[in-house]
Amino acid sequence: RIVELLSEDKKYSFDDMKGIVLDVTSHMNAEIAHALASILEASPSNNEFSVLIKELKEWNGADDAEAIAPSIFYNLLSQVIYHAMEDELGTTALKSILKTSVPKNSYLPFIRNEQSPWWDDINTPDEIENRTAVVTHAAEHAVELLTSICGKNPESWKWNKIHTLTHPHPLGAVKPLDKFFNVGSFPVGGGNEVLNNLLFELSTDGLFPVVGGPALRKITDFSNLDNGITVSPTGQSGNIMSPHYSDQAEMFVKGEFRAMMMNLEEIKSSTNRVLILKP
């Protein structure tokens, strides 16, 4: 995706670079979504999943915050993987594997392979489940989850309702200290395998909280080093009493930036504390 965005025959502006840093499109996820839509379309229960089919077929793989297609896709993909593989691997092993990079390039060939032995449930020896049955059952569960969490109207199944960002502090693991030390939660777009890489794990509970992401975003203008911009996920202070503990958190979520202070005189003039400069 980076190569694609940087291959245009043009001179890139600051705004262009912001757009690249914040890009949320995965062509691979779009291909997986289209494959799942084709399976549902051929299912005897396809009338029940008209919304899912339409959204998945038309999705370009962009994890936009207000879009409903990512919510459908990640819920459906999660349900498919767990329905197909949990019986063979067990919950613990499957979750461990899903935390690695191993499955990422396997989703598409697996879903396209109608003859894969993974589709059969080993817990039903008298029945051989097929791909259509597993994907249909997974779609039913995905709809149930989206309805229970977001409401009956598919227009309310927005990605940022179930994909949220919280910056946890060790002391925030104990209530009510979480209200003081943790930063968030924030509804966010972005996701896995995209440039705005706000990572989450596949889940069967319908929620996809962020578990990792960039330490900062930064764009440097090498023709004018004083013109750089950056943003941190929370702030620049680890002191909860500091005004800079979380003052960049909303900027980070909104895709905003602040000017980097690279000029010594500017730094001196803007400080509100005693600044000791070592020779």
Residue, then its C-alpha position, 0 to 999 in steps of 0.5 A: r500500500i505504501v508503494e502504491l501511494l508513493s508511486e504517483d507521478k507528482k510532487y508530494s505535499f505536506d497534506d499528501m503525506k498526512g493522508i498517507v500516514l493516516d491511510v486505512t485501506s487494505h486491498m487484501n482485506a477487501e479481497i477476503a470480504h468479496a470472497l465471503a460475500s460470494i459464499l453468502e450470496a450462494s447460500p440458501s439463506n442469502n435473503e437474510f444477509s442482503v445487507l452483509i452481502k452488499e456491504l462486503k461486495e462494495w467494500n474497498g478495504a478502508d477501515d473508516a471510522e464511520a463505515i459499517a463494512p469493517s464492523i461486518f467484515y471483522n465480526l464475520l471473519s472472526q466468527v468464520i475462523y473460530h467456527a472453523m478452527e476452534d474445534e481442532l485447535g482449542t481456544t487457547a491454541l487458536k488465540s495464541i496463533l491469531k496473535t502471530s503473523v502466521p494467519k494473516n496471509s492464510y485467510l484468503p486462500f483458506i476461505r477460497n478453498e471449499q475443500s479445506p478439511w478445516w470446515d468440518d467440525i470434528n465434534t460432529p462425527d456423523e456429519i461433515e460440515n461444509r464451507t457454506a454451512v460454516v460461513t452462514h452460521a458465522a454470519e448469523h452470529a455476526v448479525e446477532l452481535l452487531t444488533s445487540i451491541c449497536g442496534k437493529n438498524p445496520e446504519s448504526w453498525k459503525w466501526n468506531k462503536i466497536h473499535t476503540l482506543t484506551h491507553p492503559h496505565p498499570l495503576g489503571a488496572v484497579k478501579p476506580l484508579d482507571k478513571f484517573f490514570n487511563v486515557g480514553s476510551f476513544p472511538v477510532g478508525g484504522g485497524n490491522e494491516v493498514l498504515n494507520n495501524l491501530l491493532f486489534e485481535l479477532s474476537t467473538d464478543g463483537l468488540f475490537p479494542v486497540v491493543g497496539g499502534p504507532a508510538l508517534r506520527k511525524i512528518t519532517d520537511f527536509s527543506n525546512l527542518d523548523n517546519g516539521i509536525t508530529v503527534s503523540p498518542t497521549g502526551q509528553s509527560g508521565n505525570i498524571m498531574s501535568p497538563h501534558y499527560s494526555d493533551q495530545a490524545e484527541m489530536f491523535v485520534k482525529g488525525e491532527f498534528r502539532a508543530m515540532m519545536m526545532n528552533l532553540e529561540e522558539i523553545k526558550s521563548s515558549t517555556n513556562r518552566v525554568l529551562i536548563l541548557k547544558p553546554 
